[in-house]
Amino acid sequence: MGGGADRNGVGGGRPTSRDVARLAGVSHTAVSFVFNGRAEGNLSPATQERIRQAAAQLGYRPDPVARGLRRRRTAVIGLVTDEIATSPFAGRLLRGAMETAWDSDHLVLTVDSGGDRAKEDAAVAELLDRRVDGIIYAAMSLRRVRVPEGLHRTHSVLANCLPEDDSLPAVIPAERAGGRTAARLLLEAGHRRVALVGGQDDIASVERLRGFRDALRAEGITVPKEWVVRTGGEITGGYEGATRLLDGTAPHHRPTGIFCYNDRVAAGVLHAATRLGIAVPGELSVVGYDDQEHMAAFLTPALTTVALPHRSMGEAAARLLLDAIDTGRTPPATVRRLACPVVSRASVGPAPTR
């Protein structure tokens, strides 16, 4: 049975489903059942396994183009984003989307617009011309976005951003819950004098502060106004904010815990603490946000942080889009918020007793 076949098929070219049928000793229809998801109830488990083993031996994969033509699909989804080339988090979101799509026999065609509106519209138009099955539009920082022209002409999902007109489904981080999580990390370590450093008036900053205050309020703690120091999102902002809070202040009058808008701000806070001779975590605990690759784990001390779920956002957005493609139904324009998990390292310790 199939003694002359090799991994390139009987004829030496790309193996076909008929080659698989011949090697497995089954009908061509049986092979089609297995690779079109119709095997259950039509073929025994043993026959299904024999077909899959024959396919693996030949190196056979179903032709996505031919299958797409039969279904009037291309087995390709588009992903348009504003700053793949510059964001340290883009790779995670892309991997989540691409691997989820691959598991459903779809490829992802990615376009980086650089945040240029005209390029975004042109990119969407080009993807539609290529008849992609659907489009994910992703931003690398949480914000409200103008929905690019053309997204309403196909199945579309937003990732890490919200549509200005609330017209499309979106998958975003649960930022307010993340702020609560950060506060609880400090509260559970016994800290009652806590501050927040960094951020501006963007959605993420506002939501993280709300969650932070939620958790403290639940414990009867009010953050002094001067302990919420909005200094942006960079290392210099963290350094400046921490210096303002800590320099020249007696230990019993200064915060013992600081929640930072992101990990870059936390790096600045750690630098300021070192310059001022304040031990972390012995005298001051620091919590970051983002879990930025190549940074958070390599600070001194290694940073305890709340991770943004970029990979999970890519996975969830792709799954939502693929479900819409499979069912032919546009998902409702709802917002799905994903949990931001804690990554515990060494920058949080018990509150000092004095």
RAHU-V436556 format. One line per field, one symbol per residue. ss: DSSP state (H for helix, E for strand, C for the rest). phi: phi as a letter, one per 20 degrees, with the letter a starting at -180 (. if undefined). Layout:
ss=???
phi=???
This chain:
ss=CCCCCCCCCCCCCCCCHHHHHHHHCCCHHHHHHHHCCCCCCCCCHHHHHHHHHHHHHHCCCCCHHHHHHHHCCCCEEEEEECCCCCCCCHHHHHHHHHHHHHHCCCEEEEEECCCCHHHHHHHHHHHHHCCCCEEEEECCCCCEECCCCCHHHCEEEEECCEECCCCCEEEEECHHHHHHHHHHHHHHCCCCCEEEECECCCHHHHHHHHHHHHHHHHCCCCCCHHHEECCECCHHHHHHHHHHHHCCCCHHHCCCEEEECCHHHHHHHHHHHHHHCCCCCCCCEEEEEECCCCCHHHCCCCCEEEECCHHHHHHHHHHHHHHHHHHCCCCCCCEEEECCCEECCCCCCCCCCC
phi=.mfeecfenfeneffdffffgffemcffffffgfedmdffndcfgffgfffffffffemecgffffffffemcdmcdecdbebgfdefdggffffffffffffdmdedddcdemnefffffffffffffelffacddcdecfaecffggofeebfbcecmbcfgdlecfcdcfeffffffffffgfffenfcdccccnncdfgffffffgfgfgffffdmddeggfeddecncdgffffffffffdfmdfgfddfdbcedgbfffffffffffffemdfdegdbdcdebplfgmcgfdfcfgefbdefefffffffffffffffffemdffffdddddfdfedeccedcfffff
